[in-house]
């Protein structure tokens, strides 16, 4: 693959330092369909997509791979994609499709191998972030995708319906169920952590 914008195993949610470019499909660097146009697009949109995919996959390294691959595919077709009304929608759709395929492959591998590779985390996420990602991973795939697209990607319900290829009412149902499940999971996590916090506050047990 190409150059990564963050250290291995971690998504850098700041603006990426470089783009995953190989050859230049358009020699006119100054045009929107050339290298300069792609670099501006990449730097402006990378962070949003990285955050969405990390929330969906629950794994920084996997999310980074998927995001990089989606931008590489966009770069390979940039002379055409740059003329689309919404190039980012194309990249996002590719990334989500790649992520869904990867989840299926990981599930099959987990059933066969029952093991996970270690993940190196660049910086420790906050407890709230860990709890949210863990709760999202417990949702059914379609509910999780709808919640991430609507609440993290800020897409309106109609756009989420178009993105997922389902009726608007179906998305509303997924969002309603997903939010209810998330609230239950997060409450459950908070309740489970309270005894530990109490023990920390009173280490002598008195």
C-alpha positions as CSV (number, residue, x, y, z in Angstrom):
1,X,0.0,0.0,0.0
2,X,1.1,3.6,0.1
3,X,2.3,5.9,2.7
4,X,0.3,5.9,6.0
5,X,-0.7,9.1,7.6
6,X,-0.3,7.7,11.2
7,X,2.0,5.3,13.0
8,X,1.2,1.6,12.5
9,X,-1.7,0.4,14.6
10,X,-3.1,3.9,15.3
11,X,-5.3,6.3,13.4
12,X,-4.1,9.9,13.5
13,X,-7.3,11.9,13.6
14,X,-5.4,15.1,12.8
15,X,-5.0,16.2,9.2
16,X,-2.8,13.5,7.4
17,X,0.7,14.5,6.5
18,X,0.8,12.9,3.1
19,X,-1.4,11.1,0.6
20,X,-1.2,7.4,-0.5
21,X,-0.1,8.2,-4.0
22,X,1.7,6.0,-6.4
23,X,1.8,7.2,-10.0
24,X,0.2,10.4,-11.1
25,X,-2.8,9.7,-13.3
26,X,-3.0,13.3,-14.4
27,X,0.1,15.3,-15.2
28,X,-1.8,18.6,-14.7
29,X,-0.9,18.9,-11.0
30,X,-2.8,22.2,-10.6
31,X,-6.2,20.9,-11.8
32,X,-8.8,19.5,-9.5
33,X,-8.4,16.2,-11.3
34,X,-4.6,16.1,-10.7
35,X,-2.3,15.4,-7.8
36,X,-2.8,18.8,-6.1
37,X,-6.6,18.4,-6.2
38,X,-6.5,15.0,-4.7
39,X,-4.2,16.1,-1.9
40,X,-6.6,18.8,-1.0
41,X,-9.5,16.4,-1.0
42,X,-7.6,13.8,1.0
43,X,-6.5,16.2,3.7
44,X,-10.0,17.7,4.0
45,X,-11.9,14.4,4.3
46,X,-9.5,11.8,5.7
47,X,-10.2,12.5,9.4
48,X,-14.0,12.2,9.0
49,X,-13.7,8.8,7.3
50,X,-11.1,7.5,9.8
51,X,-13.3,8.3,12.8
52,X,-16.3,6.6,11.2
53,X,-14.5,3.4,10.3
54,X,-12.8,3.2,13.6
55,X,-16.2,3.4,15.3
56,X,-17.6,0.8,13.0
57,X,-14.7,-1.7,13.1
58,X,-13.6,-1.1,16.6
59,X,-10.0,-1.6,15.6
60,X,-7.6,1.3,14.8
61,X,-5.2,-0.8,12.6
62,X,-8.1,-2.4,10.6
63,X,-9.8,1.0,10.1
64,X,-6.5,2.6,8.9
65,X,-6.0,-0.2,6.3
66,X,-9.6,0.2,5.0
67,X,-9.4,4.0,4.8
68,X,-6.0,3.9,3.0
69,X,-7.3,1.3,0.5
70,X,-10.4,3.4,-0.3
71,X,-8.3,6.5,-1.0
72,X,-5.9,4.5,-3.1
73,X,-8.8,3.3,-5.2
74,X,-10.1,6.9,-5.5
75,X,-6.6,8.1,-6.6
76,X,-6.5,5.4,-9.3
77,X,-9.7,6.8,-10.8
78,X,-9.3,10.4,-9.7
79,X,-9.6,12.0,-13.1
80,X,-13.1,10.7,-13.3
81,X,-14.1,10.8,-9.6
82,X,-13.0,14.4,-9.2
83,X,-15.8,15.3,-11.6
84,X,-18.5,13.7,-9.4
85,X,-20.9,16.0,-7.4
86,X,-19.7,14.2,-4.2
87,X,-16.4,12.5,-4.5
88,X,-16.3,11.8,-0.8
89,X,-19.6,9.8,-1.0
90,X,-17.8,7.5,-3.5
91,X,-14.8,7.0,-1.2
92,X,-17.0,6.5,1.9
93,X,-19.1,3.9,0.1
94,X,-15.9,2.0,-1.0
95,X,-14.6,2.2,2.6
96,X,-17.8,0.9,4.1
97,X,-18.0,-2.0,1.6
98,X,-14.3,-2.9,2.4
99,X,-15.0,-2.7,6.1
100,X,-18.1,-4.9,5.9
101,X,-16.1,-7.5,3.8
102,X,-13.3,-7.4,6.3
103,X,-15.6,-8.0,9.3
104,X,-17.0,-11.0,7.5
105,X,-13.5,-12.4,6.9
106,X,-12.5,-11.7,10.5
107,X,-15.5,-13.5,11.8
108,X,-14.7,-16.5,9.7
109,X,-11.1,-16.4,10.8
110,X,-12.1,-16.1,14.4
111,X,-14.4,-19.1,14.2
112,X,-11.5,-21.1,12.7
113,X,-8.6,-19.8,14.7
114,X,-10.1,-18.4,17.9
115,X,-7.3,-16.0,18.2
116,X,-6.7,-12.3,17.6
117,X,-3.5,-10.6,16.6
118,X,-2.2,-8.0,19.1
119,X,-2.9,-4.4,18.3
120,X,-0.4,-1.7,19.2
121,X,-2.2,1.5,20.3
122,X,-0.3,4.7,19.9
123,X,-2.2,6.5,22.8
124,X,-4.7,5.2,25.3
125,X,-8.2,6.2,24.4
126,X,-10.5,7.6,27.0
127,X,-12.7,5.2,29.1
128,X,-15.8,6.7,27.5
129,X,-14.4,6.1,24.0
130,X,-13.6,2.5,24.9
131,X,-17.0,2.0,26.3
132,X,-18.7,3.5,23.2
133,X,-16.7,1.4,20.7
134,X,-17.3,-1.8,22.8
135,X,-21.1,-1.0,22.9
136,X,-21.2,-0.3,19.2
137,X,-19.5,-3.7,18.5
138,X,-22.4,-5.4,20.3
139,X,-25.0,-4.0,18.0
140,X,-26.2,-6.0,14.9
141,X,-24.2,-4.9,11.9
142,X,-27.0,-2.9,10.2
143,X,-27.9,-1.1,13.4
144,X,-24.3,-0.2,14.1
145,X,-23.8,1.1,10.5
146,X,-26.9,3.2,10.7
147,X,-25.9,4.7,14.1
148,X,-22.4,5.5,12.9
149,X,-23.5,7.1,9.6
150,X,-26.2,9.2,11.3
151,X,-24.7,10.2,14.6
152,X,-20.9,10.2,13.7
153,X,-20.9,11.0,10.0
154,X,-23.9,13.4,10.5
155,X,-25.8,12.1,7.5
156,X,-29.5,12.7,7.5
157,X,-31.8,9.7,7.7
158,X,-32.7,9.9,4.0
159,X,-29.0,9.8,3.0
160,X,-28.4,6.9,5.3
161,X,-31.3,5.1,3.7
162,X,-29.8,5.7,0.2
163,X,-26.3,4.7,1.4
164,X,-27.6,1.4,2.8
165,X,-30.1,0.8,0.1
166,X,-33.1,0.4,2.4
167,X,-36.4,2.4,3.0
168,X,-36.2,5.4,5.3
169,X,-38.5,3.7,7.8
170,X,-36.1,0.8,8.1
171,X,-33.3,3.2,9.0
172,X,-35.5,4.9,11.6
173,X,-36.3,1.5,13.1
174,X,-32.6,0.6,13.2
175,X,-31.7,3.9,14.8
176,X,-34.4,3.5,17.4
177,X,-33.3,0.0,18.4
178,X,-29.6,0.8,18.1
179,X,-29.9,3.8,20.5
180,X,-31.9,1.8,23.0
181,X,-29.4,-1.0,22.9
182,X,-26.5,1.4,23.2
183,X,-28.1,3.1,26.2
184,X,-28.6,-0.3,27.9
185,X,-25.0,-1.4,27.1
186,X,-23.4,1.8,28.4
187,X,-25.5,1.7,31.6
188,X,-24.5,-1.8,32.1
189,X,-20.8,-0.9,31.6
190,X,-21.1,2.1,34.0
191,X,-22.7,0.0,36.7
192,X,-20.0,-2.7,36.4
193,X,-17.3,-0.1,36.8
194,X,-18.7,1.4,39.9
195,X,-17.4,-1.2,42.4
196,X,-13.9,-0.8,41.0
197,X,-14.1,3.0,41.4
198,X,-15.3,2.5,45.0
199,X,-12.4,0.2,45.7
200,X,-9.9,2.7,44.3
201,X,-11.4,5.5,46.5
202,X,-11.2,3.3,49.6
203,X,-8.2,0.9,49.2
204,X,-8.3,-0.2,52.9
205,X,-11.9,-1.4,52.5
206,X,-13.0,0.6,55.5
